[in-house]
Amino acid sequence: MELNFNAAKDMAAEYAKKFNKQIIGAKENAEYWFFEADNDEHPIDDGAGSCYVNKKDGSLKQLNLVDMEFNSGFSQTATDIVVAS
């Protein structure tokens, strides 16, 4: 089940909504899309609501700020995507 970007964005938006946030940015690499979620209520980003969506199987992985190895590996190979509201 390969997803397209819009389907992944919809999944991420539903997930972010659980934290009263919306998608404000996206990045991608060969394996994942990353969706950054935020709202104006938190002066410090806690990462809640942000997630990775696997391009091949559609699984959603919540952002774990302490999983430095995964986050760093993704960031080294990722490119920004313009997200229309």
Summary of the structure (lengths in Angstrom):
residues: 85
radius of gyration: 12.0
end to end distance: 25.8
largest distance: 37.7
contacts: 223
relative contact order: 0.24
helix: 27%
strand: 28%
